[in-house]
Amino acid sequence: MIASTLSTLGAGFADPALGSQAVFRAVLQALSHPGRSVAVAHGAQTPAAGHGASAAVLLALLDGDCTLWLSTRLAASDAGPWLRFHTGCTLVTEPGLARFAWVARGDAMPALQSLAQGSDSFPDQSATCVLDVALGGGPGAWRLSGPGIRDTTTLRVDGLPDDFLPQWEANHAAFPRGIDLLLGAPAHIAGLPRTARIARAAPTREA
């Protein structure tokens, strides 16, 4: 990477240790309480492409041992150089080779089963996918249940692929293997760990 390119990249966390810890706590909260919208506070100068919360999450989670796949719009932006410079991660061109995947809103999400699934002995070797969406909106709602949820909770999100439900059912059934999904908005994230069960919520009746 040439010096002129480096000079145009935004800064990472002002305090790398404290910044990473704060974002990591937000990720843990999101995955521990599936479907809950969690604020991601950070001071990083995130790339223009992609949502800021998603970029901050990856800035906190990636390191020199991690492989990262980016969707089309992100791969054509400075998102890759920014994350590579600040974390030392390795960019890969095949989703199946990645421990982390980041998908911009409007880009095609790789099929969940095409990502690294881990194994029954080493489920932690599966991939985590960060998907840019709009939280709190969309034409439909999802009913979530499972660990971390008391009874059920409702998640409204716009930006999931049309065939998300059967993909997720297969992903959940593969437990302990499977993908964990983080839904990223500009300033919030929501977690969908592989343990979560998802169904379409019944439409609400207007009075």
Disulfide bonds with the S-S distance in Angstrom:
none
